[in-house]
Amino acid sequence: MTDHSNESDLVPGGGATYASAGVSIEEGERAVGLYGPHAARTKRPEVLGGLGGFAGLFALRDKYREPVLASSTDGVGTKVAIAQALDKHDTIGRDLVAMVVDDLVVCGAEPLFLQDYIVVGKVVPEREAQLVEGIADGCVLAGCALLGGETAEHPGLMGPNDYDVSGTGVGVVEADEVLGPDRVRPGDVIVAMGSSGLHSNGYSLARKVLLDLGHMSLTGHVEEFGRTLGEELLEPTRIYAKDCLALIADADVRTFCHVTGGGLAANLSRVLPEGLHAELDRGTWSPAPVFSMIAQRGRVDREEMERAFNMGVGMVAVVAPEDVDRVLAILTARHVACWVVGNIRRAGSSEVPGAELVGEHPRF
């Protein structure tokens, strides 16, 4: 029996078309047309041309003495499943920008531009425009340009309502101003910057505990959060790039640490030189209720929680001890929750150099 259900997608002679295979070039072009105003909001003076070219062009001006380019690529993981379940797609883009630019700034680089990649099972121009709107919002917060990107339609590999996003960012830092482990000294102080929630890590575990095991509704109000579970889980990742650049401009910052997958101690260990040890005091802050809810309802032990989640700390700065008060004042003026969370010292003979958490969280 012949199936004529897609005859409108066939050429007059009855042959297959790209549309009959599930790809709509027209809808893809319409989606790109909706992106333009959002990208325009992010434009920097160094951007040459506009959307539509095969490559984005960005001119490095003469203000740099010995510029070093920094690059980073990331995505937002299974947080997109929450956005898809709620049909709310205007914040995921901010998460994407945060995950990229806050990695760039760790070495002291100013984010210059970002390019996104959106892959979908079926192009829905209005939905993809919401995604790009969020990306543009994030770029404005980070001070970088949305230089271009790609939207790809993958029918057969993804369901019609499925999508994923990733991005690559490029930043610049002077060669003699690169931050990193070589600058860290014994006696340096570790300043924590509060997270806005789960950010974009640990969502597979959070979804397993709260939705699969806990049978919680994304649209249900949660008293501990003061809003619905879905609103809590979709809270955008904080973008610290401009805050970190403000610290670099006015204080002696040795390095930063972006707290993502692996948790606070593991990520801080990545920016410590051999022979030095970081001690982080849990007693200096109390994680937000979403962390304790996951721990309690899923009976997740502390070690696993601290590996999977940021536990309330999204970024840390390792700073010279004489500049601690200045750093705290700058961040407070920029409305960033901050506190001294620990210090750097030489590792003892029986210690494994790196970072460790000690003490207990209050009210956790």
Secondary structure, DSSP 8 states (H G I E B T S, - for coil): ----TTGGGS-TTS---TGGGT--HHHHHHHHHHHHHHHHTT--TTEES-TTSSS-EE---TT-SSEEEEEEEEE-TTHHHHHHHHT--SSHHHHHHHHHHHHHGGGT-EEEEEEEEEEESS--HHHHHHHHHHHHHHHHHHT-EEEEEEEEE-BTTB-TT-EEEEEEEEEEEEGGG--SGGG--TT-EEEEEE-SSSTTSSHHHHHIIIIIIT---TTSEETTTTEEHHHHHT------HHHHHHHHHHS-EEEEEE--TTHHHHHHHTTS-TTEEEEEEGGG----HHHHHHHHHTT--HHHHHHHS-TTEEEEEEE-GGGHHHHHHHHHHTT--EEEEEEEEE--TTS-SEEEEES--TT-
